Amino acid sequence: MSVEPPLVTGISPKEGPPGTRVTIRGENLGAEPKDLIGLKICGVDCYLSAEWKSPNKIIARTGPGKGKGDIVVTTKSAGTGTCTVGFRGYFVQTGPLQESAIWIDESQTLDRLGRGRASSPVVSRDFENPLGLSDEGNQGKYAEDILLEIFPEGSGDTKLENFDSAWFLLENHHGAGFDDLKAGLQYLKRNSGRQKEGPLAFVKTNLSTFMDCQETMRTMHEELIRDIQANDGSSITYQLENLLRDANKTADSLFQDVLGRKDRADSTRNALSVLQRFKFLFNLPCNMEKNIKKGDYDMVINDYGRVRSLFKDTDIAVFKKVYEEVERRVADFREMLHKKLLELPSTLDEQKKLVRYLVELESAGDPAWECLSNQQQWLLQLLTDCKTGHMDTDKSFMLPQVETEAPPTPSQRIAVPGFSLTSGFKTGKNHSFSSTQSPEQAGWKFKTPQRVLFVEELTDILTESFPDFWKLGQAYFSGNLILRETERIQKIDTSKHVEFKKMASDVIQLFSNLMRAAFLPESLENIDPALRKTFGEWSESKHDTRGAWLPHCVRYIRSCVGALSNLDLPEECLNICQELAFDMRTHCMVTLLKQAIQDMKNLHQRESWNVDTDDVCGGITQLPLLFENIVNETIQHLHEVVMKLKPGETNLFDQRDVQIEATALCTQLVKEFSNCIEKLAFKGDTLKPKKQTQSSSVSAEEETQEEKVPAYDKRLLIMLSNCNHTIQRAIPRITENMDKHQYPETEKIAQEAISAFQEVDEKLFEAYVEEKSNPIIGALEQNMYAGRFNWDECLKPVGVRSYLKEALMGLIRVHAEVFAISPVLVTRILTRVIVAVSEEVARLILCVETFNLNGALQARLELITLQDAVALYATDESSEAVQEALDYLPELKSEDKRFLEDLINNFKTRMKFQLMCFKSDPVLRGPAA
């Protein structure tokens, strides 16, 4: 059975200050004392003072709540309850001499953070207006800062000891007159007289509280008597007093002993202080050994300098002996530092410290210059070892010449290959020069070439180690290694500055020559062959993938050159770096363009012969889009890899020879697609498309369908539509993209490309027109004289003969075939076919020697019918041919003309559906290439 939540229906009293004892009444206020778990009055937790009496009554004291609020009771059995009444709490500030029956929280009385002045958030009922004056005339009170200046030691609070009446009057009644102040004085005296009678009334009002206090004191007194009796009548503090006395005696005895030991310790300390003065010298050899093991070289050098200044010229034998031992250990220390300085790799800060240590220890020679020379030799050896290791690995990992799949597609080649590079430069002596996979574990196309790993490691070596070498040299010549933190001044040997530049240049030159030997061996032809051989002769393989990885290598080289350019190197070194970067960028551009040209030559292998008729310029296959993608991706990739300039680099096209070569390659790249179109159109049946090997689930029927090549005439039409799309759409977009990326002579490239495509377009057009018109023209004469027809013996015409209908149906078939693939080519193709048909019909009529009247009427009927049927596609040539034939025929009589018109109308009516394709259509009047 569920229990209703607590409900408070009454509280007495209904208002009061904090600590007011209230009686709460209601329903379901708890089944027992333990059932009550919470009580809040005006939002303040009062559970600790709550006293449960019954399920309908609780007695408690209010907390520091202000304002009117709810009384909320919470029990275990019924949860949080509600109330129908409220309690109003307020703060009452009680004066220091005013009686109070409850505990007063004096923290609300004084503001301990102020200047001893009373705080203002509480309400004082007795002192809010002690003079009983109205404040209507007190407009614009004095600011507190002004009053503090007038009364620096006073206060306007009546409850404080430093109360100043003048402050109070200026602050609260500065607008009152003298009579008002006299009336206020009388009011204050009357209130003071009434307060004298207050204690008696206060006791009567709070009698119960006084009784409770008296009862508590009586209980305390009884407890005290019982404690005394339990101690045989003695005071309960007697035992504590005895303990304190014993502790005092013990402390005195201990203190005397400590004083004695202190005197003896002082005597000993005075004796040892004499020995301690020279203890530093005697302990120095051991301390030096300990500090050297700990690596605290600064301490060793400081101690040595101190001893050297004190005992270098001593005449005392024992001091001389110890000093000689110190010098011997310092000599060993110098040798250790010198060996450590020559050990590489090492950080720049470590090298600077070691040089400074040797200088401060007055080491023989020039340790800084020795460090520079050693580091330069180490760098040269590191670069050479890197080359040797990778070349040896490349030779040992050469793969057998086996057939593999075709190289990646242009889009796959253009993107940076997506597998992790296994070789990275480490500043240790051992370097990894090979891929983690052996040739037996992975095919050539999945393995990072050694030449690429070589570029990565070589650039990492130079990028990470050369800056330390250069910065150390700069610090040497600026004097930071010799003069800083030393007291003596040593002249810097500036004659070595040129030699240092030569050392840096040798490192940069070796790096450049190693890179050129790997990628640009032809650029080293002017070097002595024996010296050139030391830079390495990389082997070429059938599956050389340098082109696919070349952009990746160029990025590494450009990044390395950029890092070196920030070091403020000499102009000679910067020129070597910039020339290497420029030549690599040029080589990358040429290589990628040549690869794109090769991809374009193989593009016919990807023709699927599926025509998409959604294009604005007519139906096309995927070939023009692949062509455009290859060109645009090549342009975009070249822009990202080599064209986009970094600080200090030169535009490739600023050199005329590079500009000419790039223009020629770009022109060849665009024009190569015209050869692909021509090859597919005229030799498509002999070309095998590239088989798709990605999916093994392709059925034999699907493979046969993929490899099925259309007929010759359809190939011509499809390729003609592709060529038209390329001229009208692809080449302008490619030209725009080249202009966007600031390629040179784009107009020249576009003109030469369009000329090549127009030449192919004309070949395809003539071949297709010939292929379509020859069958129609070839059948005209045979069908015209079928059944031994003779124009001189012709019967009266009854309609257009079948030979002309068959010719028109042939034209309709041509129209349908062209319209299905490329509607924009209908007008161009059909016009040429109609010219050929019209000329052939006119030739046959002109070859007739004689016509009877019916024959002339029949011929005129067929010529006019042909002319009217194809009027939409008529040209001057076709119209002249037909007109010449009509002029050759005899004139008609008036009755024959009406008969002819009837026959013509009858033909148009019967052939209305067939002739609809020759009616006007906006699509057919589109632009012809």
Salt bridges, closest charged atoms under 4 A:
GLU15 OE1 - ARG88 NH2 2.63
GLU51 OE2 - LYS53 NZ 2.55
GLU144 OE2 - ARG117 NE 2.71
ASP157 OD1 - LYS159 NZ 2.83
GLU215 OE2 - ARG218 NH2 2.36
GLU222 OE2 - ARG218 NH1 2.47
GLU223 OE2 - ARG226 NH2 2.08
GLU241 OE2 - ARG245 NH2 2.85
ASP257 OD2 - ARG261 NH1 2.25
ASP266 OD2 - LYS262 NZ 3.21
ASP266 OD1 - ARG269 NH1 2.69
GLU289 OE2 - LYS293 NZ 3.69
GLU289 OE1 - ARG329 NH1 3.05
ASP298 OD1 - ARG356 NH2 3.57
GLU325 OE2 - ARG328 NH2 2.56
GLU325 OE2 - ARG329 NE 2.89
ASP332 OD2 - ARG328 NH1 3.59
GLU335 OE2 - LYS339 NZ 3.66
GLU360 OE2 - ARG356 NH1 3.44
GLU362 OE1 - ARG308 NH2 3.54
ASP366 OD2 - LYS496 NZ 3.43
GLU370 OE1 - HIS338 NE2 2.46
GLU403 OE2 - LYS542 NZ 3.78
GLU405 OE1 - LYS445 NZ 3.15
GLU456 OE2 - HIS552 NE2 2.81
GLU457 OE1 - HIS390 NE2 2.90
GLU457 OE2 - HIS431 ND1 3.40
GLU485 OE1 - ARG356 NH1 2.90
ASP506 OD1 - LYS502 NZ 2.96
GLU540 OE2 - ARG451 NH1 3.67
GLU540 OE1 - ARG546 NH2 3.31
ASP544 OD2 - ARG546 NE 2.74
ASP583 OD2 - ARG516 NH2 2.76
ASP599 OD2 - ARG413 NH1 2.68
ASP615 OD2 - HIS725 ND1 3.03
GLU628 OE2 - ARG733 NE 2.58
GLU649 OE1 - ARG558 NH2 2.52
GLU649 OE1 - ARG585 NH1 3.87
GLU678 OE2 - LYS763 NZ 3.34
ASP685 OD1 - ARG715 NH2 3.80
ASP713 OD2 - LYS772 NZ 2.67
GLU745 OE2 - ARG656 NH1 3.27
GLU745 OE1 - LYS748 NZ 3.94
ASP761 OD2 - ARG828 NH2 2.61
GLU762 OE1 - ARG828 NH2 3.86
GLU766 OE1 - ARG832 NH2 3.04
GLU781 OE1 - ARG843 NH2 3.79
GLU817 OE1 - LYS772 NZ 2.98
GLU840 OE2 - ARG843 NH2 2.62
GLU862 OE2 - ARG801 NE 2.98
ASP868 OD2 - LYS908 NZ 3.73
